[in-house]
Amino acid sequence: MHKRYHYADLGWAVYVMASLALSDSLLIIQAECNEDVSMKCEAVQDKSYRSVTWYKLNNQTGIIRRSNGEKPYPFRFPRPARFGPMDSLVLPRVRPEDAGIYQCLLRANIGQTNRDSKVTLNVSTDCVIHTTVAVTAWQNVTHTTSMCPMQLVEVSVIWTSCGFLILGLVKIALCLISMGVVRNIKRSHSRRKKQQQW
């Protein structure tokens, strides 16, 4: 038995299926590649806890922690992550390698019980493969990367050639000016010598 939720309040289209058959509250999030994902911490019921920490359980990695009244403390997680509303975990531009099981752990105040909840993130593997051709003066290089879509700024060969041409002309002009200055200095120096000889 599954329920389906649609989170549109933050502008992210995320479909969440919660399995009611499990004793633990385990959310399953289906996300598209390059999509911003917000994972809700189901353990948060009120603000009566000392700290909240998010972990990725697949590789036992701490992601980010926040204690009451303090700034968030990021662990050495290999990608950007931040807290969202109600201590949710926000992962921008998810990739297939972000898929896995995430745990939200609440450290309780003294005399209370720690709570946790888990979220399974599934990310579509349909990422775009980009091919970028970089043209240089001595070789053509082709890079193929299997990444999520990125915005690339391409500069045409004409604009690149114009830039190098302008740079070359400026260098020639500076060279000619410096040669003229040196020639004038030599002439004035030779005139002074001739005048001193008379």
Salt bridges, closest charged atoms under 4 A:
GLU42 OE2 - LYS40 NZ 3.93
ASP46 OD1 - ARG115 NH2 3.84
ASP87 OD2 - LYS47 NZ 3.43
ASP87 OD1 - ARG66 NH2 2.44
GLU97 OE2 - ARG95 NE 2.86
ASP98 OD1 - ARG79 NE 2.84
ASP116 OD2 - LYS118 NZ 3.26
